[in-house]
């Protein structure tokens, strides 16, 4: 797997949905409270959103499309 493939997977909403599903299943297995489940899902969603944003900005910067230089 190349670095580009890895970055594409980390930036995928499907990847973060899968991670969230696995974590929720583990939380349910260990009988956590609904409040704990809600907090963990919120944390995973925040991290996923941040990763997707950073990758998108990095790709835009590397393509040179957002340059303000004249």
C-alpha positions in Angstrom: 0.0 0.0 0.0 1.4 3.3 -1.0 1.3 6.5 1.0 -1.3 8.0 -1.3 -3.5 4.9 -0.9 -3.2 5.2 2.9 -4.1 8.9 2.9 -7.1 8.2 0.6 -8.4 5.5 3.0 -7.9 7.7 6.1 -9.9 10.5 4.3 -12.7 8.2 3.5 -16.1 8.6 5.3 -16.6 4.8 4.9 -13.4 4.2 6.8 -14.5 6.4 9.7 -18.0 4.8 9.7 -16.4 1.4 9.9 -14.2 2.5 12.8 -17.2 4.0 14.6 -19.2 0.7 14.1 -16.4 -1.4 15.5 -15.9 0.9 18.6 -19.7 1.0 19.2 -19.8 -2.8 19.1 -16.9 -3.1 21.6 -18.6 -0.5 23.9 -21.8 -2.5 23.8 -19.9 -5.7 24.4 -18.5 -4.3 27.6 -21.9 -2.9 28.8 -20.9 0.8 28.7 -23.6 3.4 29.5 -25.4 5.2 26.6 -23.6 8.4 27.7 -20.2 6.8 27.2 -21.2 5.5 23.8 -22.4 9.0 22.8 -19.2 10.6 23.9 -17.0 8.1 22.1 -18.9 8.4 18.9 -18.6 12.2 19.1 -14.9 11.9 19.6 -14.4 9.6 16.6 -16.5 11.8 14.4 -14.5 14.9 15.4 -11.2 13.1 14.7 -12.5 11.8 11.4 -13.8 15.2 10.3 -10.5 16.8 11.2 -8.5 14.2 9.2 -10.7 14.6 6.2 -10.3 18.4 6.3 -6.5 18.3 6.7 -6.2 15.8 3.8 -8.4 17.9 1.6 -6.5 21.1 2.4 -3.2 19.3 1.8 -4.3 18.0 -1.6 -5.6 21.5 -2.6 -2.3 23.1 -1.5 -0.2 20.5 -3.3 -2.1 21.0 -6.6 -1.3 24.7 -6.6 -4.9 25.6 -7.2 -5.2 27.8 -4.1 -2.1 29.9 -4.5 -2.5 33.7 -3.9 0.9 34.5 -5.5 0.9 36.5 -8.7 
